[in-house]
């Protein structure tokens, strides 16, 4: 039997693909090996291709490609595989982005750290969002821009160039583009769908991990819906069929809902993910500091055990800029957030540096809330430099993903007189887990900072897609009601575990905090352990975590899931922060405990029954 072409096989795949390929944002960790992200999926996908098998059943058994949807997913992997086949490249050397500019920034970042020169060639126009001056001055990247008349001019422009050559072209369909071998990186711009980066150089393998990491931290992969559109063009060589729906109407609805929920002073900015929102905040603040406090050091103060993406992204920004550093802010367990902030701000004031604090309230994964009056005092205190001058006041960057319903920004709120920017991962409660978009809002005191943040959100082409805005417009109006109902389920489950297993340590908000509006629906569970040595006790506890999670997802497969998320519309999610959300956190700061996230719609009694079964087994 003659083997199908990649296009023919992909057409069958799209006809038979599991519904989750297009709609699921929370991937299963029980069939995922992070060290083989994308690789394991594509190896088994390739085997299906060789066998000519494209049934839904076969596709459903493929392993998870990435733990987060924004990092990649089955459809982005299939798109990259198809393009690689067309170009006779390793599939690892093709990477799709929702952004048009970030793939360029990814190469520039790698070359900056390697001390390598870069030239960017283009024939038509660069994306409107590409601002060469800001990229050089704020991001610290160096490059040459050269407009050439046609593709035939590439060879002459790249002939004697010592460094990397990037070629950028606008494409109306997804197809093979023939470029000279002197091109190291080709970026196909696909309008609102994003872009596809192909690595053609001999040392391409040395760039794969670095570029993937940029996609992991500073932007997102081409979304499932957009990947599907791109694949359909790839199959039949047709012009891309792009529909953005009622984007302006949906955006207006989303901004109105966020305004009502947050009582923020500024209009919200909506990004393609929580981390792409955070990246715009960080780079916008770096930009602002360069303008308002030229020559002064910039310090990002970050909890070392907070969400790994936050921690890692801050350190990645600092790695590229000599005047930016990261300072640890211990906030959990025996460490008090307010005392830590006080101590760190005193030190930074002495140095006359610019202080930016990133913190989660409640904290993740310990679900702790600081004394808010004391926090306000610590952030509002006027400090002096070593020379006796007034120190630069801090900006508080608040990740309130766990409790997006709490008013931190409005007039009369606890942080009304502190420069505060609040941001939320929209993949959680705002969308009910249906998309990855995130948003940020500032209070009146911090409103002057928003234009720079908006500049960098647009420069990175990281604004929310039309479909993301449509989903947020649908889900945001019911968010606070879902939060209340999910909290009630969580409180009941926590009370049940405390009664059934009193020796376990549960991290959850007190009822007094809940009365103040802190009603998360996630808690962490530190199971009791056994053993004579510290190592034995730790190993026993880690094994017990997995035993509990395995039992839950096996006994309640329609509701319990081993994955990383929160605020979902249905079911109960389980994870171990140390091996998921804290993946890039330093080992000593990781939390090997179970984190449990409940929804407003789940069979709580069944979960209690299975937990009792677990107790009988230990």
Residue pairs with C-beta under 8 A, 6 or more apart in sequence:
1 52
3 50
3 52
4 12
4 49
4 52
6 49
6 81
6 82
6 85
6 86
7 82
7 234
7 235
7 236
9 49
9 52
9 54
10 78
10 82
10 231
10 234
10 235
11 235
12 54
13 54
13 59
13 78
14 228
14 231
14 232
14 235
15 54
16 54
16 55
16 56
16 59
17 56
17 59
17 74
17 75
18 56
18 59
18 60
21 59
21 73
21 74
21 75
21 224
22 75
22 224
22 225
22 228
23 224
23 434
24 69
24 73
25 69
25 427
25 433
25 434
25 435
25 436
25 565
26 69
26 433
26 561
26 563
26 564
26 565
26 568
26 573
27 64
27 65
27 66
27 67
27 68
27 69
27 73
27 563
28 64
28 561
28 562
28 563
29 64
29 67
29 562
29 563
29 564
29 575
29 579
29 580
30 549
30 550
30 553
30 562
31 63
31 64
32 63
32 64
32 66
32 67
33 40
33 63
34 67
34 583
37 65
37 66
37 67
37 71
37 72
38 65
38 66
38 72
38 77
38 91
38 92
39 92
40 63
40 65
41 62
41 63
41 64
41 65
41 74
41 77
42 65
42 77
42 81
42 91
44 62
44 63
45 62
45 77
45 78
45 81
46 81
48 54
48 58
48 59
48 62
59 74
62 74
65 72
65 73
65 74
65 77
66 72
66 73
66 221
67 563
67 564
67 580
68 436
68 564
69 221
69 224
69 427
69 436
70 220
70 221
70 272
70 273
70 275
70 427
70 436
71 215
71 216
71 220
71 221
72 215
72 221
73 221
73 224
73 227
75 224
75 227
75 228
75 231
76 96
76 221
76 222
76 224
76 227
77 91
78 227
78 231
79 96
79 174
79 196
79 222
79 227
79 230
79 231
79 234
80 91
80 94
80 95
80 96
80 196
81 91
81 94
82 231
82 234
83 89
83 94
83 174
83 176
83 196
83 198
83 234
84 90
84 91
84 93
84 94
86 175
86 176
87 94
87 176
87 198
89 198
89 199
89 200
90 204
90 205
92 205
92 208
93 198
93 199
93 200
93 204
93 205
93 208
94 196
94 197
94 198
94 199
95 103
95 196
95 197
95 199
95 211
95 212
95 215
95 221
96 194
96 195
96 196
96 197
96 221
96 222
96 227
96 230
97 103
97 194
97 195
97 196
97 197
97 215
97 219
97 220
97 221
97 222
98 193
98 194
98 219
98 220
98 221
98 222
98 223
98 226
98 272
98 461
98 462
98 465
99 194
99 195
99 219
99 220
99 272
99 276
99 460
99 461
99 462
100 127
100 129
100 130
100 187
100 189
100 194
100 195
100 461
101 127
101 129
101 130
101 459
101 460
101 461
102 214
102 215
102 218
102 219
102 460
102 461
102 462
103 185
103 187
103 195
103 197
103 211
104 120
104 130
104 166
104 168
104 187
105 135
105 139
105 141
105 214
105 218
105 460
106 197
106 210
106 211
106 214
106 215
106 218
107 118
107 164
107 166
107 185
107 207
107 211
108 118
108 135
108 139
108 141
108 142
108 143
109 139
109 141
109 210
109 214
109 320
110 116
110 207
110 210
110 211
111 117
111 118
111 141
111 163
111 164
112 140
112 141
112 142
112 320
113 319
113 320
116 163
116 164
117 142
117 143
117 144
117 161
117 162
117 163
117 164
118 141
118 142
118 143
118 144
118 163
118 164
118 165
118 166
119 143
119 144
119 145
119 146
119 157
119 158
119 161
119 163
119 164
119 165
119 166
120 143
120 144
120 145
120 146
120 166
120 168
121 146
121 147
121 148
121 154
121 157
121 158
121 165
121 166
121 167
121 168
121 183
122 145
122 146
122 147
122 148
122 167
122 168
122 169
123 147
123 148
123 149
123 150
123 151
123 153
123 169
124 169
124 170
125 170
126 145
126 168
127 189
127 461
129 458
129 459
129 460
129 461
130 459
131 455
131 459
132 143
132 145
134 287
134 455
134 456
134 459
135 141
135 143
135 459
136 142
136 143
137 290
138 283
138 286
138 287
138 290
138 456
139 283
139 320
139 321
140 320
140 321
141 320
146 157
148 154
148 157
151 167
151 169
151 178
151 179
151 180
154 165
154 167
154 179
154 180
154 182
154 183
155 180
155 182
157 165
158 165
158 180
158 182
158 183
159 182
161 182
164 184
164 185
164 201
165 182
165 183
165 184
165 185
166 183
166 184
166 185
166 186
166 187
167 179
167 183
167 185
167 186
167 187
168 186
168 187
168 189
169 177
169 186
169 187
169 188
169 189
170 188
170 189
171 177
171 188
171 189
171 190
172 239
172 240
173 233
173 234
173 237
173 238
173 239
173 240
174 188
174 190
174 196
174 230
174 231
174 233
174 234
174 240
175 233
175 234
175 237
177 186
177 188
179 186
179 200
181 200
183 200
184 199
184 200
184 201
184 204
185 197
185 198
185 199
185 200
185 201
185 207
186 197
186 198
186 200
187 195
187 196
187 197
187 198
188 195
188 196
188 198
189 195
190 196
190 230
190 240
191 240
191 242
192 226
192 242
192 244
192 465
192 466
193 222
193 226
193 229
193 230
193 240
193 242
194 222
194 226
194 461
195 222
196 222
196 230
197 211
199 207
199 208
199 211
201 207
213 316
215 221
216 309
217 275
217 279
217 309
217 312
217 313
217 316
218 275
218 276
218 279
218 313
218 316
218 460
218 462
219 272
219 273
219 276
219 279
219 460
219 461
219 462
220 272
220 273
220 276
220 436
220 462
221 227
222 230
223 272
223 435
223 436
223 465
223 467
223 468
225 465
225 467
226 465
229 240
229 241
229 242
230 240
232 238
232 241
233 239
233 240
233 241
243 466
244 466
245 466
245 467
245 470
246 470
247 466
247 469
247 470
249 473
250 466
250 469
250 470
250 472
250 473
251 270
251 469
253 473
253 476
254 268
254 270
254 439
254 469
254 472
254 473
254 476
255 267
255 268
255 270
257 472
257 473
257 476
257 477
257 479
258 264
258 268
258 270
258 439
258 441
258 476
259 267
259 268
259 441
261 404
261 405
261 476
261 479
261 480
262 268
262 404
262 407
262 408
262 409
262 410
262 422
262 441
263 407
263 409
263 410
263 411
263 413
264 409
264 410
264 422
264 441
264 442
264 443
265 409
265 441
265 442
265 443
265 444
265 447
266 441
266 442
266 443
266 447
266 450
267 441
268 439
268 440
268 441
269 277
269 280
269 439
269 440
269 441
269 450
269 453
269 454
269 457
269 463
270 277
270 426
270 437
270 438
270 439
270 463
270 464
270 468
270 469
270 472
271 277
271 280
271 437
271 438
271 439
271 440
271 457
271 462
271 463
271 464
272 436
272 437
272 438
272 462
272 463
272 464
272 465
272 468
273 425
273 426
273 427
273 436
273 437
273 438
273 462
274 309
274 399
274 401
274 423
274 424
274 425
274 426
274 427
274 436
274 438
275 309
275 310
275 313
275 425
275 438
276 438
276 457
276 460
276 462
277 423
277 438
277 439
277 440
277 457
277 462
278 309
278 310
278 313
278 358
278 397
278 399
278 423
278 438
279 313
279 456
279 460
279 462
280 440
280 453
280 454
280 456
280 457
280 460
280 462
281 397
281 421
281 423
281 440
281 453
282 300
282 313
282 314
282 317
282 356
283 317
283 456
283 460
284 449
284 450
284 452
284 453
284 454
284 455
284 456
284 457
285 298
285 356
285 395
285 397
285 449
285 452
285 453
286 298
286 317
286 321
286 324
287 452
287 455
287 456
288 449
288 452
289 296
289 298
289 354
291 452
293 354
293 392
296 323
296 352
296 353
296 354
296 392
297 323
297 324
297 325
297 351
297 353
297 354
298 321
298 323
298 324
298 325
298 353
298 354
298 356
299 324
299 325
299 326
299 327
299 348
299 353
299 354
299 355
299 356
300 314
300 317
300 318
300 324
300 325
300 326
300 327
300 356
300 357
300 358
301 326
301 327
301 328
301 329
301 341
301 344
301 345
301 348
301 355
301 356
301 357
301 358
301 394
302 310
302 311
302 314
302 326
302 327
302 328
302 329
302 358
302 359
303 311
303 328
303 329
303 330
303 331
303 332
303 358
303 359
303 360
303 363
304 311
304 328
304 329
304 330
304 585
304 586
304 589
305 311
305 331
305 332
305 582
305 585
305 589
305 590
305 591
306 331
306 358
306 359
306 360
306 363
306 364
306 399
307 360
307 364
307 399
307 581
307 582
308 581
308 582
308 583
308 584
308 585
309 581
309 584
310 358
310 360
310 399
311 584
311 585
312 584
312 585
314 326
314 358
315 326
317 324
318 324
318 325
318 326
327 344
327 347
327 348
329 337
329 340
329 341
329 344
329 357
329 359
330 340
331 337
331 340
331 359
331 363
331 368
331 370
332 363
332 366
332 368
333 366
336 370
337 359
337 363
337 368
337 370
337 375
338 370
338 371
338 374
338 375
338 378
341 357
341 375
341 378
341 379
342 378
342 381
344 355
345 355
345 378
345 379
345 381
345 383
345 391
345 394
346 383
348 355
348 391
349 355
349 383
349 384
349 385
349 391
349 392
350 385
350 386
351 385
351 386
352 385
352 386
352 387
352 389
352 391
352 392
353 392
354 392
355 392
355 393
355 394
355 395
356 394
356 395
356 397
357 379
357 394
357 395
357 396
357 397
358 397
358 399
359 396
359 397
359 398
359 399
360 398
360 399
360 400
360 401
360 402
361 369
361 370
361 398
361 399
361 400
361 402
361 403
361 406
361 408
362 368
362 369
362 402
362 403
362 509
362 518
362 520
363 369
364 401
364 402
364 577
364 581
365 507
365 522
365 524
365 577
365 581
365 591
365 593
365 595
366 507
366 524
366 591
367 402
367 507
367 508
367 509
367 520
367 522
367 523
367 524
368 507
369 509
369 513
369 518
372 414
373 414
375 414
375 415
376 414
376 415
376 417
376 418
379 394
379 396
379 415
379 418
380 417
380 418
382 390
382 391
382 393
383 390
383 391
384 390
384 391
385 391
393 419
394 418
394 419
395 419
395 420
395 421
395 446
395 449
396 415
396 418
396 419
396 420
396 421
397 420
397 421
397 423
398 408
398 415
398 420
398 421
398 422
398 423
399 423
399 424
399 425
400 406
400 408
400 422
400 423
400 424
401 424
401 425
401 428
401 429
401 566
402 428
402 520
402 522
402 566
403 483
403 517
403 518
403 519
403 520
404 424
404 428
404 429
404 430
404 479
404 483
405 429
405 479
405 480
405 483
405 517
405 519
406 517
406 518
407 413
407 517
408 414
408 415
408 420
408 422
408 443
409 415
409 416
409 420
409 422
409 441
409 442
409 443
410 416
410 443
411 444
413 443
415 443
416 443
416 444
416 445
417 445
418 443
418 445
419 443
419 445
419 446
419 449
420 442
420 443
420 445
420 446
421 440
421 441
421 442
421 446
421 449
421 450
421 453
422 440
422 441
422 442
422 443
423 438
423 439
423 440
423 441
424 430
424 438
424 439
424 440
425 436
425 438
426 435
426 436
426 437
426 438
426 439
426 464
426 468
426 472
427 433
427 435
427 436
427 437
427 438
427 565
427 567
428 565
428 566
428 567
429 479
429 482
429 483
429 566
429 567
430 437
430 438
430 439
430 472
430 475
430 476
430 479
430 567
431 437
431 468
431 471
431 472
431 475
432 475
432 482
432 567
432 568
432 569
433 565
433 567
433 568
433 569
434 471
434 475
434 569
435 467
435 468
435 471
435 472
436 468
437 464
437 465
437 468
437 469
437 471
437 472
440 453
442 449
442 450
457 463
464 472
481 600
482 567
482 569
482 599
482 600
483 519
483 521
483 567
484 519
484 600
485 600
485 601
486 521
486 567
486 598
486 599
486 600
487 514
487 519
487 520
487 521
489 521
489 598
489 599
489 600
489 602
489 604
490 508
490 520
490 521
490 522
490 523
490 598
491 508
491 511
491 514
492 604
493 523
493 596
493 598
493 604
493 607
493 608
494 506
494 508
494 523
496 608
496 611
497 504
497 506
497 525
497 611
498 504
498 506
500 611
500 612
500 615
501 527
501 528
501 615
503 528
504 525
504 526
504 527
504 528
505 525
505 526
506 523
506 524
506 525
506 526
507 523
507 524
507 525
507 526
507 593
508 520
508 523
508 524
509 518
509 519
509 520
521 566
521 567
521 597
521 598
521 599
521 600
522 566
522 595
522 596
522 597
522 598
523 595
523 596
524 577
524 591
524 593
524 594
524 595
524 596
525 548
525 593
525 594
525 595
525 596
526 541
526 593
527 541
527 544
527 545
527 548
527 593
527 594
528 541
529 537
529 538
529 540
529 541
529 544
530 536
530 537
530 540
531 537
531 538
531 539
531 540
538 592
541 592
542 576
542 592
544 618
545 576
545 592
545 593
545 594
546 576
547 614
547 617
547 618
548 574
548 594
548 611
548 614
549 562
549 574
549 575
549 576
549 594
550 562
551 610
551 613
551 614
551 617
552 560
552 572
552 574
552 607
552 610
552 611
552 614
553 560
553 561
553 562
553 574
555 610
555 613
556 572
556 603
556 606
556 607
556 610
558 571
559 570
559 571
559 572
559 602
559 603
559 606
559 607
560 571
560 572
560 573
560 574
560 607
560 610
561 571
561 572
561 573
561 574
562 573
562 574
562 575
563 573
563 574
563 575
564 573
564 575
564 580
564 581
565 573
565 597
566 573
566 597
567 597
567 599
568 597
568 599
569 599
569 600
569 601
570 599
570 601
570 602
571 599
571 601
571 602
572 596
572 597
572 598
572 599
572 602
572 607
573 596
573 597
574 594
574 595
574 596
574 597
575 581
575 594
575 595
575 597
576 592
576 593
576 594
576 595
577 590
577 591
577 592
577 593
577 595
578 585
578 590
578 591
578 592
578 593
579 592
581 595
582 589
582 590
582 591
598 604
